Structure formats: C-alpha cells, structure tokens
Amino acid sequence: MCARCPELTRRSLLVGGGVAAASLTTGVAHSRIRPQDMVPLVGPGFQPTDKDEQGLWHEMQRVEEEVADTNLLVQDPEVTNYLRDLIGKVGGPAARDFRIYLLRIPDFNAMMFPTGFAVVFSGLLLRMRNEAQLAGVIAHESGHFLRRHMIRAWRDERRKTDILAIGSMLAGIGGASAGVYLGDYVQLAQLGTILSLFSYSREMEAEADAIGAKNVAAAGYDPMEMSNIWQQLIGEEDAGARYRRKHRRRGSLFDTHPTSDARMADLKADALEMRIPGKIYDDGRERYLATIGPIRQMLLDDQVKLNDPGASEYLIQTLAQDGWNGLLRFYEGEVWRLRNRRGDDVRAEQSYAAAVVYPDAPAEAWRWHGISLMKAGRAAEAKAAFARYLTMKPDAPDAAWVRQMVG
Amino acid sequence: MRKPVLAFGLAASVALSACVQTQQYADVQFTPPQGDYKLLVLRPDVTVSSLTTGGMDEPRADWTEQARAQIIAALKAQQAGRGGNVTIIEHRNALPGVSEQELADVERLNAVVDQSIVIHKYLGDYLPTKRGKGLDWTLGEDAVRLGQKTGYDYALFLHAEDEVASTGRIALGVLGLAGCIVGFCAPNVGGATQLDYASLVDLKTGEVVWFNVVLASSQVPGIKFGELRTPEGATQMVERLLGRMKPGKYAGHVMTPEPQGTR
C-alpha cells in the first residue's frame, strides 16, 4: 500500500487534463515576438468599415466623451501638450490621429482605446525617470492601436465562444444519441477556451511591446529604457510585498499580460536588436523633469497617501538615483511619518531637516521641520522655519494656527 | 413513457421562453404629473447589440442610432396625448441657458443614481436603511439648479439596452430543439434580453420621485418581444415604461405630524 499514490478521480482527471490542454494550446511562456516582424496594420486617418468594428467605435466615442471631461483629468497645458507631442513622435503612421488624456490616478498604468485615444495615469508620470521611458510606454500603447488589437481580441473571443457553444450543443446531442455523457469534456473545453483567451491577450501585449520597441528606436530613443521600466516595477512590487511579508504576484494562466519578468527579458532582447551600436542616446531626462515639475509634488503626495510605505520608499529611492532634492527628501520623511513605527519619527525629522537644505524644498517641509524643532525645544529656530512656511504659503489652511505658534 | 414527458418539457420551456417584467417604484408622496407641467426629457441612453452564437453582446452602431430615433419618436407621440409641455433633448448642447458640461454632469450623476436604484431596489441587493421608504434617492442641488435655470418642473431620464439574436444564435436554439428527438432537449440556450429603465426627477426638490424598470427576455433565441429598432418595439417599450404611472403609497393623504410630547 502506498498512502500517497495518486488516486485517479474524475476531478483529478479534469484538473490534470485541463492543465495539459492548456499547456499544449496556450502555455504561460511564449516565444518572443521580434520587433522587425511587427508592421502597422492601420494607416493615417483609419476609419472602421466592418459592422462589428463600427459598433465598437460607436461605444468608444461615448467613453471618450466621458473621459474627456471627467474631473480626474489633469489639465496642465504644458504637460498635456508634451504628452501629445510624444505620441506624435512614437505613434507610427497613426501619430496624428491619437488623443491622449492624463488622469489623476496614483497607479502605474496607461491604456489605449480602440478608437485611438490613450489614457495615462498620473502614477505613471511619477515612476518614469526620463522621457525615453515615458515614450516607451506610449509607444507600447500606440502599438495596440497600430496592430488593431481590440477588434482582433474581440473577434477571437467571439469565434472561440461560438465554437464552444456549437461544440457543447453537438456534444450533448451526439452524446445523448450514442448514450454517453460528455459533460466532462465540455467542461474541459470551457476551461481550454478561457485559457486560450487569456493567452491571446498576453500575446497581444507581447506584440505591443515589440512594435513599441521598434517605434521608440525609430524616434531616436534608447529602446533599452523600456526594459528598465519593468526592472523598476519588479523592484517596487517586491518592496511593497516584502513590507507586507508577502511575495510579489507571479504570473498565472489567467493573466491578461505577460509577467513583468518576461516583459523585462523580452524587451531587453528587443533593445539589443534595435539599438544602433556606438550611438549615444539622449534620454531626455532634463526635459522630462522640467515638464512634470509643476505637478511632481501632487504626484508624490498622491503616492505616499496610498499607505504602501514599502513601495513608496522604493520609488523615492529609485527616483533619487538621478539625484536627491528637497521634494524627494520631504516625501521620504512623509513615508516615515505616515508609517509611524518605532523610530520613524526620528527618521522623518532627519528627512525634513535634509529637505530644507535644498532650494526646492516645498513649503510643507519647512512646516514639519518647524514642528520637529519645536519638539526638540529649539523655539527660535522653529519660529524661523514657520515664518519661512508662511512666506511660501500665506494662504495655507493652517496659516492662522502657525501664526499663533510663531507668536 | 418518454414522449409525454418530452412534450411537457417542451411546452414548459416555450411558455417560459419570453417573459416581460416591470416594476415601478415611487416616492411615498408622489402623484403623477398632471395638467400644465413642464417636462424635460434628456437624451435617451440606448445601446443595441447583436447576440452572438456564443452568447456575447456585439454593439451595433446603426441599430443603436435607429433605436434611439424610434424611441424619441415614440416618446413624442406618447407625450402628445398627455397635455404636458414636453421638450426632448437630443444633444447635450441643445438646452438653452445650460452649458454642455452642466447637463453632462447631471446626466452622469443620474446614471449612477439610477444604477444604484436598479441594484438596490430591483436586483435584490436591498438596503435596510431604505426599507419602507418608497423611493428614497435624490440628485440634490445639481438638479434643483437645472430646474431654476430652465424653468422645467420635471426631468425624465431613459436608459435602454437591447439585444437582437443573431442568425447563429437562433440556429443554436434550433439545434437544441432538434436534439429533443434524441433526448437532449436544449432549445432554451438564452435569447435576447432587453433592460430598460426610466426615472423621473422633481426639479424643485432634486428628488427621484418615480422609477420604472422593464426587463424582457426570451430563453429561446428568435422569440421576439419588441425590438427597439422597430417603431412597434419602441412604442411598446415607451408604453410599458411610461404608460401607467402609479402614485406613491401616501399620495393624496395629508401627512399629519405626530403629536410631540412635551415635558
């Protein structure tokens, strides 16, 4: 007798068969799609001619109406013009047709809609270290439009569910006339269909990465920056998970996107193919930081309020690799203060003190620095810090209270 | 023995195959508008899709536009017989004195309020705080401002989602029916579903005073209950939705305040 011999039950057969079918037809891993094989499937001024695509566009025009004046829309003209110019550079043949909207959502994401309008979350702008990285994400999203991914995915789903519906019906009828029960196979086919839909979605993401790498390289950016984005994201997710004593999510058969690790590796290989040897690439970091400068404090503020200190700290450390400044030091302090574990108050005070040394320290850094000086009994210095806060932000909501403290 | 059972099953499934449910809710004090009222009807939110063989919704631009036009025509015809002063807005920029943005904001607010009414009153996710209160939802100040700016007494919002079973879906049902011969009887794979709702907002108070839901569906694809893209279907829908407005529970009663104890 062996206690651990697997027993062949209907359930184990189903699960095993499902996994086998899935790995045959889908598989989590895929072979890399080469950038040079990716040609755009739409030209300038594309308009749909098929009924299903027209229906999709009609729906999406209503969605765009809503997106275009949601109150989450960031309307800073400099930033929005900058985004429009960028998509104009890396958008391939449809570059002039794209619309791009920036929404104030502190999350790493961007998306393309079937009619050619893109939505970028503010959390993406916080995470990008230079223009080349942002151009990479925008090129990826444009790739979805250029390869007609939404309508292709829709048609794939329609075809597969049609086949499943007819197949299940025929299995029922065939089974009934032959006197056998084929329900298990129908369930298996259902699972296979679902898995193959997810796999198709992952394949499209890989295509978008490949055509994106091709288009950023054509626009003169270093395609390697696209791979770096994923390296940064993996680090951030690891840091966030470690803080919660968990592990970062790994890929599964039910993912719509390939894993971050796979994307990082494939994009690296793409970049090595697309890079021009010996060329010195300009990553556009100065231009990028200057453009997002006016909204960077808002971006950092939204991030630290997410209550994800592990990820926020990692993010600030990553951004600081390009040099510390008053804004980053202040928000480093905010991460500690809001985390509020033993010793965090001291860490926060040190960060505030470091922040005010920089000329770009935000008004709030002076306020919190003042409070920590006050606690330490250094009243005269505290008053000077508060006075500085009030000159920088005379209309602050707590101005009256601070004035009273200054005395 | 098998045949009668089959025949019974078939009869039952055909009987169940198309059903239309309507459910009205009204504010406890609501009386249907009568006489010389001014009613504003906002752009109907319509989607018509084709139901694919596999059971997915494929939105159709041409059918949606047809249906919207038919619904507006049916509404005009229906309201003409009512005596009220009705304006139907077909575009957000068509209301004098109100910006496109303001009207869009009211429409969006109403869309989420209507959705929560459908979820919490109709689909079974009842809220204990709203029990016995009739219809207790409001659009608040935004709707009152709209009323003040335009002089309308009421605003009516309409939402309609309709499906048309594709040839493939109908064929699948026919195949299921054919299976009855060998004992695998499945004609009821699910046909088209239509979900419509309307809400009436009192622009003096901002409150949603009346709400009606129509859910029509057929289990057997191909059985029809009024497609919105046809004039008959649209007229039927408008009639089902707005035909008989019932007053609220305490309408017409004069509410006497409870005597307050004094100590």
Interface residues (C-beta under 8 A of the other chain):
Chain A: K51 D52 Q54 G55 L56 W57 H58 E59 E65 E66 D69 W154 E157 R158 K160 T161 D162 I163 L164 A165 I166 M169 L170 G172 I173 G175 A176 S177
Chain B: T47 S49 S50 T52 T53 G54 G55 M56 E58 P59 R60 A61 D62 T64 Q101 A104 R108 G168 L172 L175 G176 A178 G179 V182 G183 F184 A186 V189
